[in-house]
Structure formats: structure tokens, C-alpha cells
Amino acid sequence: MFDTMTVTKAAAGLFGTFLVLLLAKWGAMVLYSVDGHGAEAAYVIETESSGESADGEEVVFEDMLAAADPEKGAKVFRKCTACHKLEDGANGTGPYLYGIVDRPVASAAGFTGYSASMQAHGGNWTPEAIDAFITRPSAYIQGTSMSFAGLKKPQDRADLIAYLQTIGN
């Protein structure tokens, strides 16, 4: 049925493949090992936390909002234009944002796409509530139909809210 040469070739192919995989694994372990580089990370990526400044002191949202730049907020708003409009009553994929600051939640006239969790949330869109929502919408109101990932930089959020305060308020 099989002669010894065929069996030898099949075994050599199998063992050769196994050897190549072992060598690749060994090479990857050498290249990407984190054990042998000491206790400190070789490269640290600095990130800005939402509640602290670079020197470690607590940042107060009201102070950040008071110093915010509405012109920079207009540039940040470009991320929102895919779904939201600023004209009064002009709904898009999302509700219009004209006069959003201090407006009741889920109350844009003519917009019917609010999720049940957004309608049940209640309250008003205060600057603090907007800040918490646009940080990460799905974490602030679970079940929201807004699929935006959020704005991570506190200054961007403050600038955007300052800009929204100038629209219709």
C-alpha cells in the first residue's frame, strides 16, 4: 500500500512543519517578551484623565467651562454634524441641538428616534449632564441609540458645551 519512501516524505513534512512553528514561536517570544526588560515599562503613553490636570490637581468642570473657547467648540462640533443639526426643528439621524443646554432630555420637537432608555432618563441637559453624556453616551444612558464613542478630552467637551450654549440660548 505505502512504500517506505512515501511514509518518510509524509513524516518529514509533518515534522518539518512542526519545527518551523516551534521556531516561529520561539522567535516571537524572544522579540515580544516583557519579562526580561526590567521592572519599568520601556515606553509609557501619557493619557489625560477626565478629572485631573497634568500636574495632578483636580480640575473643576465649572472652571473649565468658564474658560472654554466656543470657536474651538465649533470645530469639535464637526464630529457631531453627521447626525445632528443646529437649526431649530431640523432633525437628522439624531435630534436637533438648537437650544439643547437646559432643555429637557428627549424633548426635541418632531424627533421620534429616542430610545426607551433616553425617554425614561428624565431631567434637563445641563452643562454637567451634557459633559457626562458626551464623555461616553452608552455608559451615561445605557441602551441609548446614540452610537458615538464619546469625547475623551475634557477641554474638547467644555469647548463644545460653550459653543452649544451660544446656539439658541
Sequence and secondary structure as in RCSB ss.txt:
>XXXX:A:sequence
MFDTMTVTKAAAGLFGTFLVLLLAKWGAMVLYSVDGHGAEAAYVIETESSGESADGEEVVFEDMLAAADPEKGAK
VFRKCTACHKLEDGANGTGPYLYGIVDRPVASAAGFTGYSASMQAHGGNWTPEAIDAFITRPSAYIQGTSMSFAG
LKKPQDRADLIAYLQTIGN
>XXXX:A:secstr
   HHHHHHHHHHHHHHHHHHHHHHHHHHHHH SGGG SS SS      TTB TTS B  HHHHHHT  HHHHHH
HGGGTTTT   STT   SS   TT TT BTT  TT     HHHHHH SB  HHHHHHHHH HHHHSTT S     
   HHHHHHHHHHHHHS  
